[in-house]
Structures are given as structure tokens and as C-alpha cells.
Amino acid sequence: MLLYMVKTRSWPADRFRALLDDVMRQTQLSQAQLAAYVPIDQSQLSRWRSGASRPRYESLATLGRALQREHPELGIGPDEILAAAGYTTDPEGPPGREEDAAEARAAAPSRPASEVTRTVEEIQAEINEILARMTPEERAQWERDMAAEDARLELIRQRRRLQWARLMRGESPELD
């Protein structure tokens, strides 16, 4: 895949650099190690950090997925990386150029709605079968476990929202 950079002055390079610097500091990754997640040469990551070139949507999404997978404690994924670089990730998300939104839609995997619906229905049927085989005690434990997991995920979402708000205000996203 050919990677190219779009040089533009209209992207928030300072905000993006702050996020990358924070990631590198918290993970103790070198610039070369972080670049390997994309994968790109560390000199390209240097151009991103300096604001000399704007990363492509696909490269940032790849980096975000890698960070989410390798460093989940950061609470940073594709949406945060893309937004920091000024890309629109969804209609309710941070502002971005319309061309960026079009690029995001084009990069998203497309599957027929019938295929997606069928998959959801198959998963729901499998869950229902498993739940039907559970004893009342097992089901109660499962419901407690799911409630605890929901609470844990909500705390992570709240932390990510706080970090993002701090970053958008130009503050360090690190929480006390």
C-alpha cells in the first residue's frame, strides 16, 4: 500500500504532537517503536510530529488500533488519534474537513446490511441458547459479571472523556 502525506496548514499539528508526545511518555516508546505500529519509518513520524506533513486517515486508524491493542491502559484508540489530527470520525465527533469525512467513509469496510443483520441475529441466537442452558445460579452470576463489566467500561469511558477534554483545552491529558 502506498502511503502519502497531505501537506496542509489547516490541521491541528500542535494538538496531534501533544497526544503523540503523551503516548510516548506514558508508554516509554521511542519514536521508532511508535512508528513500527503503523508501520512507517521513524523519519515519517518525525514529520508528523513537527507538523511538516499530515498523516493519512488509514495510517492513523492503524496506529490507533495498535495503541488500543498494545496499551489499553491509555484509553486511546483510532477515534482519539484521528480527532487529534483533525479528522472527522463520526457525525457527532470533533469538527473536520468534509473531504476527511468522505475519506473516512471510503476507508470503512462495506458489507451489505443483510449480511450484518444476519450476523447480529446469529450471535443473538447463540447467546440465547447459552443462557437457556444455564442454571438460575449461573444466570445470576453471569448477570452480576456483566453488570460489573459494564461499570468497569463506563469508568474507562469517563476517564477517556476527561483526558480528551483536558487535551482539547491544551492541558496534559494525564489524570492525577
Secondary structure, DSSP 4 states (H G I P E B T S, - for coil): -----B--SSS-HHHHHHHHHHHHHHHT--HHHHHHTTT--HHHHHHHHHTSSBPPHHHHHHHHHHHHHH-GGG---HHHHHHHTT---STTSS---HHHHHHHHHHS----HHHHHHHHHHHHHHHHHHHHHS-HHHHHHHHHHHHHHHHHHHHHHHHHHHHHHHHHTTS-----
